[in-house]
Amino acid sequence: MRSYQVNEFDILTTHKESTYGRYIEENDFHDLERFIYEYTATEDVDAYSFLTPTARRGLNRTISVKNYVGLIQTPSAQFEILPKIDMSDDVDTNKRIFLTMLRSMKEFNAKSFNLADLDISKNSIYEIFISMYLSEVKELVKKGIRSAYINVEENITAFMGKLLISQQLSQNLTHRERFYMSYDVFSTDRAENRLIKSTLIKLNGITRSMKSKQNIRLLLNSFENISESFNYEKDFALIINDRSMKAYELILMWSKIFLLDKSFSTFKGSANSRALLFPMEKVFESYVADMIKKQMNDWRVSTQDKGHYLFSEIWGEKQKNIFALRPDIVMTKGERRVIMDTKWKRLGPLLTNYGISQADMYQMYAYGKKYNTSEIYLLYPGSNATDSMKDLTFDSLDNVKVKVFFIDLLNINDSIEALKTALV
């Protein structure tokens, strides 16, 4: 199977001599096209949201990669999509930054991201996730796999537990020595452990890493007396969520990702293809908000703030608020209020309105009016092209100012300190 490493916003083409697009084999291009046409997703997202088939003069058919990062696997090839971080041209650096950004998301646990232990240059993002999963399961095995009382219904020669009358009459009329019983046993063969074992078996068939295969074989020894899960949805519904199962929480979240091919966007298609994809808009938003919370501890920071609406709908004496406003970050200190919104977009001095969309500016204006503040910040990823745009400010002349600030993902601590200084 061939592997391709591409960046978001790349153009994929079958034209070998092209200096504009990224060349891929005809057969791989065809499979990727079929992936786009076949795949659908929940949450109102489909494959067209991150891959767009187009035709360009001199290139024949092309596929444009959008702002989703992760992995797509088709029957013929594996496509690792990395974020386009303009401050760095180094693939390993970009991959490391992306993994660092993921640490901020609630679906991940920081201890899983010990980047020093991961061979980032040799492994795809998917292989890195597999490695992290195996590390978590290894820690669980060290602490001890949890047992539980499991109900068993069985036709046996001993009288124990509760006699099931209907089954006894139907099966044992001529076998007086047998009893159809229902009883509880204390066993590790519970839903959570079955799901983990099934995940290990599936990953053993997916991973190309000999180290991961070796670790899987060792871990499976600890699950030897546990059955495989033959109904994933049913077993996930049987999961017990309490304090005693805290060590299982992250592992089972990743088991669902691997077993059901789920990710931030859940894609369903042919059995020969799968996708593990992350929208960079959400990843960037979460990362910046997390860093602001850590470094601006003299402010009260709220994310995805609720409670403000653009309009109210009036029906007689009844009033209903509609069109909710959800700024990414609301910061308050005393009577002062600052609104911040993150945008994973590439700006530049030569673009129309620097690349800032009119819809985004309408949104910022609404925030200013409804939150009664003149301090609005739009936060974008920095690039070499934005060096000349450091003091970009827009004034509505009716008490709303929108300041554009660029986050240097290579030096984010310095960027947040500079933002903190700007608020003084």
C-alpha positions in Angstrom: 0.0 0.0 0.0 1.4 3.4 -1.0 1.6 6.3 1.5 1.2 10.0 0.8 1.9 12.9 3.1 0.0 16.0 2.1 -0.9 19.3 3.7 -4.3 20.9 4.1 -5.0 23.2 1.2 -2.9 21.1 -1.2 -4.1 20.3 -4.7 -3.8 16.6 -5.7 -3.4 15.7 -9.3 -2.4 12.8 -11.6 -0.4 15.1 -13.8 3.3 14.1 -13.2 4.9 17.2 -14.6 2.7 19.6 -12.6 4.5 22.2 -10.4 1.2 23.4 -9.1 -0.4 20.2 -7.7 0.8 17.2 -5.6 1.2 14.2 -7.8 -0.5 10.9 -6.9 -0.9 7.6 -8.9 -4.0 7.3 -11.1 -5.4 4.3 -9.2 -5.0 6.1 -5.9 -6.6 9.2 -7.2 -9.6 7.1 -8.4 -10.0 5.4 -5.0 -9.9 8.8 -3.3 -12.5 10.1 -5.7 -14.7 7.1 -4.9 -14.1 7.8 -1.1 -15.5 11.3 -1.6 -18.6 10.1 -3.5 -19.4 7.2 -1.2 -18.7 8.7 2.2 -21.3 10.4 4.3 -21.1 11.7 7.8 -23.1 12.7 10.9 -23.2 16.3 12.2 -24.0 17.7 8.8 -20.5 16.9 7.5 -19.6 14.9 4.4 -16.5 14.2 2.5 -17.0 17.3 0.4 -16.3 19.3 3.5 -12.6 18.4 3.4 -12.0 17.1 -0.1 -13.3 18.8 -3.2 -13.0 17.3 -6.7 -12.4 19.9 -9.4 -11.0 20.3 -12.9 -8.2 22.7 -13.6 -6.7 23.8 -17.0 -3.6 21.7 -17.8 -4.1 19.4 -14.8 -7.2 17.4 -15.8 -9.0 16.3 -12.6 -7.8 17.5 -9.3 -8.8 17.2 -5.6 -8.5 20.1 -3.2 -7.7 19.3 0.4 -9.4 21.5 2.9 -9.0 22.2 6.6 -9.3 18.7 8.1 -6.2 17.0 9.4 -5.6 13.3 10.0 -5.7 10.1 8.0 -7.7 8.7 5.1 -7.1 5.1 4.0 -8.5 3.7 0.8 -8.0 0.2 -0.6 -4.9 1.3 -2.5 -3.3 4.0 -0.4 -3.0 5.9 2.9 -3.2 9.7 2.9 -1.8 11.5 6.0 -3.0 15.1 6.0 -1.0 17.5 8.1 -1.9 21.1 9.1 -0.5 23.9 7.0 1.6 25.9 9.5 3.2 28.6 7.4 5.8 29.5 10.0 7.4 26.1 9.5 8.3 24.0 6.4 9.5 21.1 8.5 7.0 18.1 8.3 8.0 16.7 11.7 7.7 20.1 13.4 4.2 20.6 11.9 3.2 17.1 13.1 4.5 17.8 16.6 2.7 21.1 16.8 -0.6 19.4 15.7 -0.2 16.7 18.3 0.5 19.3 20.9 -2.6 21.2 19.9 -4.7 18.1 20.2 -3.7 17.8 23.9 -6.0 20.7 24.7 -9.1 18.9 23.5 -11.4 17.3 26.1 -11.4 14.1 24.0 -7.7 13.6 24.8 -5.6 13.2 27.9 -2.3 15.0 28.2 -0.5 12.0 29.7 -1.2 10.1 26.4 0.9 12.7 24.5 4.4 12.0 25.8 5.8 13.2 22.5 9.4 12.4 23.6 8.5 8.6 23.5 6.9 8.7 20.0 8.9 8.4 16.8 7.1 11.2 15.0 9.3 11.2 11.9 8.8 7.5 11.1 5.1 7.1 12.1 1.9 8.4 10.6 -0.6 10.2 12.8 -2.7 7.0 12.9 0.3 4.9 14.0 1.0 7.5 16.7 -2.6 7.2 18.0 -2.3 3.4 18.0 1.0 3.7 20.0 -0.7 6.0 22.5 -3.7 3.6 22.9 -1.4 0.7 23.6 0.5 2.8 26.2 -2.9 3.4 28.0 -3.9 -0.2 27.9 -0.4 -1.2 29.2 -1.0 1.1 32.2 -4.4 -0.4 32.8 -3.0 -3.9 32.8 -0.4 -2.8 35.4 -3.1 -1.4 37.7 -5.3 -4.5 37.2 -8.1 -5.3 34.8 -11.4 -4.8 36.5 -13.8 -7.7 37.2 -17.6 -7.6 37.7 -20.5 -9.9 38.6 -21.7 -11.3 35.3 -25.0 -13.0 35.0 -24.8 -16.5 33.5 -27.7 -18.7 32.3 -26.6 -22.3 31.9 -27.9 -25.9 31.9 -25.8 -27.5 34.6 -25.8 -30.5 37.0 -25.5 -28.4 40.1 -28.3 -26.4 41.7 -27.0 -22.9 42.2 -28.6 -19.4 41.9 -32.1 -19.2 40.5 -33.9 -22.0 38.6 -35.4 -20.8 35.3 -38.7 -22.7 35.3 -39.7 -22.3 31.6 -36.3 -23.3 30.3 -36.2 -26.2 32.8 -39.5 -27.5 31.6 -38.6 -27.2 27.9 -35.1 -28.7 28.1 -34.9 -31.0 31.1 -38.1 -33.0 31.3 -36.2 -36.2 30.5 -32.9 -35.0 32.2 -33.8 -34.9 35.9 -30.0 -34.6 36.7 -29.8 -31.2 35.0 -30.9 -27.8 36.1 -31.3 -24.7 34.0 -29.9 -22.0 36.3 -29.3 -18.3 36.4 -26.4 -17.3 38.6 -23.7 -14.5 39.0 -20.0 -15.1 38.6 -17.2 -12.6 39.4 -15.4 -12.3 36.1 -13.2 -10.1 33.9 -15.3 -11.0 30.9 -17.3 -7.8 31.0 -18.3 -5.4 28.2 -15.4 -2.9 28.8 -12.7 -5.6 28.6 -14.3 -7.3 25.6 -14.2 -4.0 23.7 -10.6 -3.5 24.6 -9.7 -7.0 23.4 -11.5 -6.5 20.1 -9.7 -3.2 19.6 -6.3 -4.8 20.1 -7.2 -7.6 17.6 -8.4 -5.0 15.1 -5.3 -2.8 15.5 -3.0 -5.8 15.1 -4.4 -6.2 11.6 -4.0 -2.4 10.8 -0.7 -1.4 12.2 2.5 -1.6 10.2 4.7 -1.0 13.2 6.5 -4.2 14.4 6.9 -2.6 17.8 3.1 -2.0 18.0 2.4 -5.6 16.9 4.8 -6.9 19.5 3.1 -4.8 22.2 -0.4 -6.0 21.1 0.6 -9.7 21.3 1.9 -9.1 24.9 -1.2 -7.3 25.9 -3.5 -9.9 24.5 -2.0 -12.4 26.9 -3.6 -10.4 29.7 -7.0 -10.7 28.0 -6.7 -14.4 27.2 -9.7 -15.4 29.4 -11.9 -12.6 28.0 -14.2 -13.0 25.0 -14.2 -10.8 21.9 -17.0 -8.3 21.5 -19.3 -9.5 18.7 -21.8 -6.6 19.1 -19.9 -3.3 19.6 -22.9 -1.1 20.0 -24.5 -3.4 22.6 -21.3 -3.6 24.6 -20.7 0.2 24.5 -24.3 0.6 25.9 -23.3 -1.8 28.8 -20.3 0.4 29.9 -20.5 1.4 33.5 -19.4 5.0 34.1 -18.5 5.4 37.8 -15.4 6.4 39.8 -14.2 2.8 39.9 -13.9 2.7 36.1 -12.0 6.1 35.7 -8.9 4.3 34.3 -11.1 2.9 31.5 -12.6 6.2 30.3 -10.0 7.4 27.8 -9.2 3.9 26.6 -12.9 3.2 25.8 -13.2 6.6 24.0 -10.4 5.5 21.7 -11.8 2.0 21.4 -15.0 3.6 20.0 -12.8 5.6 17.5 -11.0 2.5 16.3 -13.8 -0.1 16.4 -16.5 2.1 14.9 -14.1 4.2 12.7 -15.3 7.3 14.5 -13.5 10.7 15.0 -14.5 14.3 15.4 -16.5 13.7 12.2 -18.0 10.2 12.0 -17.7 8.9 8.4 -19.4 5.8 7.1 -18.5 4.2 3.8 -17.2 1.0 2.3 -15.5 -1.5 4.6 -12.2 -1.0 2.7 -11.9 2.7 3.6 -11.7 4.6 6.8 -11.1 8.1 8.0 -9.8 9.6 11.2 -10.1 13.4 10.7 -10.0 16.5 12.9 -11.3 19.9 11.8 -8.5 22.4 12.4 -11.0 25.2 13.2 -12.0 23.3 16.4 -8.4 22.2 17.2 -7.1 25.7 16.9 -10.0 27.2 18.9 -9.5 24.7 21.7 -5.7 25.1 21.8 -5.7 28.9 21.9 -8.4 29.0 24.5 -6.5 26.5 26.7 -3.3 28.6 26.5 -5.2 31.8 27.3 -6.7 30.2 30.4 -3.3 29.0 31.5 -1.4 32.3 31.0 -4.1 34.9 31.7 -5.0 33.8 35.2 -5.8 37.3 36.3 -8.8 37.3 34.0 -12.0 35.2 34.2 -12.1 33.2 31.0 -15.2 31.7 29.6 -15.3 29.6 26.4 -18.3 29.1 24.0 -20.2 31.7 26.1 -24.0 31.3 26.2 -26.8 33.6 27.2 -26.8 36.3 24.5 -29.0 36.3 21.4 -29.2 38.3 18.3 -32.9 38.7 18.2 -36.1 38.0 20.1 -39.3 36.7 18.5 -42.5 38.3 19.8 -45.8 36.4 19.8 -48.4 38.5 21.6 -47.2 38.7 25.2 -44.6 35.9 24.7 -41.0 36.5 23.9 -38.6 33.9 22.6 -34.9 34.5 22.1 -33.5 33.2 18.8 -30.1 33.2 16.9 -27.8 32.4 19.9 -24.4 34.1 20.0 -21.5 31.9 21.0 -18.1 33.7 21.0 -15.2 31.4 21.4 -13.7 33.3 24.3 -15.1 35.9 26.7 -12.7 37.5 29.2 -13.8 39.6 32.1 -12.0 41.6 34.7 -14.1 43.7 37.0 -16.4 45.8 34.7 -14.2 45.2 31.7 -15.2 42.6 29.0 -13.1 41.4 26.0 -14.4 39.1 23.3 -12.1 36.9 21.3 -12.9 34.6 18.3 -10.4 32.2 16.7 -10.4 31.7 12.9 -8.3 29.0 11.2 -7.8 31.1 8.0 -4.7 32.3 6.1 -4.6 36.1 5.9 -2.3 38.1 3.7 -1.7 41.8 2.8 -2.4 41.3 -0.9 -5.8 39.5 -0.4 -9.1 41.4 -0.6 -9.8 42.8 2.9 -6.6 40.8 3.9 -8.7 37.6 3.5 -11.0 38.4 6.4 -14.6 37.4 5.5 -17.4 39.9 5.6 -19.5 37.4 7.6 -16.9 37.3 10.3 -16.9 41.0 10.7 -20.7 41.1 10.9 -20.3 38.5 13.6 -17.8 40.6 15.5 -19.9 43.7 15.3 -22.9 41.7 16.7 -20.7 40.5 19.6 -19.7 44.1 20.4 -23.2 45.4 20.5 -24.8 42.5 22.4 -22.0 42.2 24.9 -21.7 46.0 25.2 -18.0 46.1 24.7 -15.7 47.9 22.2 -12.9 45.3 22.7 -13.1 42.6 20.1 -10.2 40.4 19.0 -10.0 38.2 15.9 -7.2 35.6 16.4 -5.6 34.0 13.4 -2.6 31.7 12.9 0.5 33.7 12.0 2.5 33.3 8.9 5.4 34.9 7.1 2.9 36.9 5.1 1.3 38.4 8.2 4.5 40.0 9.5 3.5 43.4 8.0 0.0 43.2 9.5 0.8 43.4 13.2 -1.4 46.5 14.1 -4.5 45.7 12.1 -7.5 47.4 13.7 -11.0 48.1 12.3 -13.2 50.8 13.9 -17.0 50.9 13.3 -17.1 54.5 14.5 -19.9 53.6 16.8 -17.9 52.1 19.7 -16.9 48.7 18.3 -13.2 48.1 17.5 -12.0 44.8 16.0 -8.3 44.1 16.5 -6.6 41.3 14.5 -4.0 39.3 16.4 -1.8 36.6 15.0 -0.8 33.5 17.0 2.7 32.1 16.2 2.2 28.4 16.7 5.9 27.8 16.9 6.2 30.2 19.8 2.7 30.2 21.3 3.7 31.2 24.8 5.3 34.3 23.5 2.2 35.1 21.4 -0.1 34.8 24.4 2.2 37.0 26.5 2.1 39.6 23.7 -1.7 39.4 23.7 -1.7 39.8 27.4 0.5 42.9 27.1 -1.9 44.3 24.4 -4.7 44.1 26.9 -3.0 46.1 29.6 
